[in-house]
Amino acid sequence: MQYRRLGRTELEVSLLSIGGLYTSSLGGGEAETHHIMRRAIDLGINAVDTAPAYADSEATVGAAMSGIEAPVIMTTKLGGRPQPFDPRDADALKSSVDESLRLLGREHVELLMIHEPDRPQQYPWFTDYSPLQGPVLEVMDELKAAGKIRYLGLAGTTVTELSQLVRSGRFDVVLTAFNFNALFREAEHTVFPAAKDHDMGIVLGSAFGQGFLTRRDDRILCERPVWLAEARALQLHAYYDLLDLSGIPAFELCLRFAIGHPDVSTIPIGCKTSSQLEACVRAVEKGPLPNDVTTRLGEISSMLPCRPFEEPMILPLGKNYLGPGIANMGAAIQVGKLELPS
């Protein structure tokens, strides 16, 4: 397993990490999560990303990690707890972190992120982005001073709003989801440069597009719903042709593309089983994609450099994305299933 510097935190983080949405009852539950965590440590993985909004992930990970002594870089988030959630309630934010620590069985976490600070229609964290106004920053500073967290982060799904927050210089790490993968490149021109200017670690979420990039959807291309842009349809046809021509499994192509970017610190994998995790590790051990495949992916990506406004935010196409910050049992079922080898 390779390790990369997590920005100015100076932490050395494994290139692959464990994504917490499916290390929960949405995946294999506590027993399978225990197998995943033990196997991850055997394979050199040293980081886990979870959140209160990922169903019961914190409790599941905490129980699965009980008795495991290996050092693990733990990330959790603020957002979604307690319900109804009020991001302006400082006492509730502090209580949420205390509950995270209790569930995880830890006295502190290495990284605490604000969950979806870039989607004010979901969580109105701030009254104004310049300067940042809202109690969450003061709460995080207080928690850091108390030794409950070490570093501060952002976990978002947009590019413009997230980049503005990154440029504030207040944070150490940024997780960007759905905006940099084999087909989508918006973050490379927005979030990545802003993060690099501030020496922030970059966590790459949804390298598989939550499953849309790892399985074909020929049906949607045939049905052609009204929101499906012509350019997107042509792009998907070209992507499927490349998969056929290269002979590289889709999940492997996505991972090997992602690790080829030098600014990416770690890639959380939403595996449901230890065998899926092992398949991902074997894929990244092959290194970045061959140059010709990378070049062709770049050509295919440039067919539609920015997503059409009408297109669903998350794919598989046609899904109604609710946002990971409000993921729950029903929402997680809606977003589709990641397809990896069993």
N, C-alpha and C positions, 0 to 999 in steps of 0.2 A: 504494500500500500504506500502510495506517495503522500507526502504531507506538504501543505502550503501555509504560508504565513497569513494569519487572519488580520490583515491590516495592522493598524497601530496598536492593537491589543498585544501583538507579539506572540500570541498563542500559535502553536503549530497544530493545524487541524487536518484531519485525514481528507483526502480528495473526495471520497464518498462519506456521507454521514447518514444517520437514520432519520427519516421524516416521520413525524408522530401521528399523522392522521389515521393511519391504518395499524399502528401499534396501539390498538384499542379494541373495543368490542366490535368496531366496524371491520376489523381484520380477524386475526386468529385469537384475540383475547390474550389473557395473561399468560397462559401456557406457551402459546406460540411466540409471544413477545419475549418471553424468557429465553427460548431457543434462539430467537433472532439476536438478542443482545449478547448472549454468550458467543454465538458464532461471529458476530460483528467484531467483538474484541479479539477473538482468535485471528481474524483476518486483518487486524490492525486499525479498525475503525474506532475513532475515539470521540465522536460527537453525536448528540441527539438533539433534534429540534421538535418541540412539542408546544402545546398551547391549551389554555382553558377551553377554547372553542372547538378543539378536536375531540368531540365526544368525551369519553372517559380516558383519554390518552395519558394524562398526567398520572392518574391513579394506576393505570395498567403498567406504565413504564416504571413507576416507583416500586410497585410490587415485584415486577420482573427483575429489577436491579438489586433487590434486597439480597445481600450476601455476596454480591459481586464487588470485589475490592478494586478493580482496575480503575484508574482515573478516567473520567469521562467529562468532556466539555458539554455542559447542559444549557440549552436555551429554552426559555419559555416566554410567554407574552402577557401583555395587558390587553384586555378586551373580551367582552362577552360574559363576564361574571362580576358581581351577581346579577341576576335578572329581576326586574328590568335593569339594564345596564345604563349607568350614567357616567360618561367619561369625565365629567366635571366634579365628581364626588371623590375628593382626595382620600377620605377615610376608607371608602369602598375599594379604591385602587390599592391601598396598602394592605387591606384585608385579603384582597385577591392574591397578592404575592405571598402573604403568609400561608394562605391555603395551598398555593402551588408548592411551596416548600414542604408543607406537611404531606401532601400527596406524593411528592417525589422522594420524600425521606431524606432531605438535604437541609443543611444549615444555610447554604447559599447556592445561587446559580451563577455560572460564568457570564451569562448574557441574558438581559431582559429587553425584549423588543416591544414597541408599540405596534399593535396589530391593526393594519389598514389605516394608518394615519392620513392617507391620501384619498380617502373616500368619505368626505364629511357627511354625505347623505346617509351613510351607514353609522359611523361613529364620529360625532362632531367633537373631536379632541381639542381643536383650537378655534379661537375666535378670529385669529388673523395669522397668516403664515409669516409675516414680516413686520415686527418681530414675532416669534412664536409666543402665543398667549394661551394659557390654560394650565391647570394644576399638575398635569402629568409630568412635566419636566422637573418641577420642584419635588414631586413625589419620588421620581427616579433618583434625583440627586440625594435625597434623604435616605433612600434605601441603600444607595452606594456607600454613603458615609457610615451607615449602620453595619456594613459588611454583608448585607443580604444579596447584593448583586455586585458584579465586578465591572461590567461594561454595558453600554447602552446601544440599542439598535432600533431599526425600522424594518417592518415587514409589509410591503405594499404590492399593488397589482397594476398601478398606472406608471406612466413615465414622466410626464410634465410635472405633476404635483409632487411625486416622490423625489424627483431631481431637486426641486426647490427646497424640500426638507433636508436632503443630503447636503446641499450647499450651505446650510446654516452652520455646519461645523460642530453641532452639538452631539453627534452620534459617532460611534466607533465601527458599526457594522450595518450593512443594509442587505435585506433579503428582497430580491425582486422576483416576482412570479409571473408567468405567462408572457413575458416580454423579451426573452432571449432563449431560443431553441433552434432546432434545425430549420424552421421556416420563419419564425418571428425574430426580428433583430432590433426592434426599437430601442431596447435598453442599451445596446452597444453604442448608440449615438447620444444618449442622454444620461441615464443613471450611471453607467460605467465611468465615463469621463469625470462626472461630478464626484463620484466616490474616490476615484484615483487621485483627484486634486487634494482630497482631504485624508488620504492614506487610510481609507476605510476598507475593511474586509467585505467581500462580496459573496453572498450566499445565493446560489442559483436554484430557485424553486421551479417546479413543474417543467423539468427538462423533457419530460414525455408529453407535455401538454395535457396532463391528467388522462392519458390514454389515447388521445386523438391522433398522436403521431405514431403510436405503436400498433395500430390496427387500421385496416382499410375501411372506408365507408363508401363503397361503390353505390349503395342504395341511394344515399343523399345526392350523389352526383347525377344519378338517373332521374330522381324526382325533381331536382332543381327548384327548391323553395324560392319564393320571391326575393328573400334577402341574400341569397347566395350569388355573390358577384361573379361575373364571367371570368375575371382574372383569378379569383380564388379557385374556381372549378378547374381551370387550366393548370394552375399551380399544383393542385392535388393530384391531377392526372400525371404531371411530370414527376412529382415526388414518388408516386407509386411505381412509375416506370423505373426510376433510379433504384428503388429497393429491389425490383426484379432483376435489373441489370447487374447491380453490384453483388447480389447474393448475400448482403450483410443483413442480419435480422434487424428489424426496425428499432428495438430497444437498444441494441448495441450501437447502431448508427447514431442514435440520439445522444447516448452517453459519450461516445468517442468524439462526436462533434463538440460537446460541451466542454470536455476536459482540454480541448485544443486551445481554449481561450486562456491566456496567461493570467488575466486579472481575476478569474474566478477562483475563490478560495476553497469552497466545498459545495457539493451537490447532494442535498438530502434526497434519499430514495424512499418512496412510499411502499416498501415491500410488505407483503402480508405473510410471507413464509421465509424461512432461512434459505430454502433452495432458490427463491427469487433473488435474495441478497447475494448468494454465491454466484449466480449467473451475471449479476451486475459487476461484481468484483472481477470475474474472468474477462468481462468485456473491457473494462478500463485498463486491465493489465496489458492489453494489446496496444495501448497507446492511441494517440489521435488518429483520425481517419487518413487514408491515403490522400495525397494532394489532389488527384483528379476527382475524387469523390467530394472533397471539400470545395473545390472550384465549382463543380456542378451544383452542389447545394446552394452556394452563393448565387449562382445564376437563377436557380429556382426561387430562392427567397426574394430576389430583386424583381420578380414578376409582380409582386404585390408588397411593396416595402412598408405600407401602413395599412392596418386593418380597416375595412369599411365600417362606417358608423353603425350600420344596421346589423352587422354580424354579431351573433352571441359572443359574449366576452370569453366564455370558456367552451371548449370543444371536448367531446364529440359534437359535431354540428347539430344544432337543434336543441341543445340542452339549455335550461334556464338557470344561469349561474346566479347563486345567492351570495357568493363570497366566502373565502375560507374563514374570515373573521366571525361569521355566524354559522359555521358548519355545525350541523347536528346530525342525528341519525337519519332523518328524512332528507336533509340537504345533501348529505354525503352520498346517499343512494342515487340522488338525481344526477350527480356530476359524472357518473360513468365509472368504469372499472379499468384500472391499469392492467395491461396485458403483458405479462412476462412469462418466461418458461417456468413450469412447475418443477 
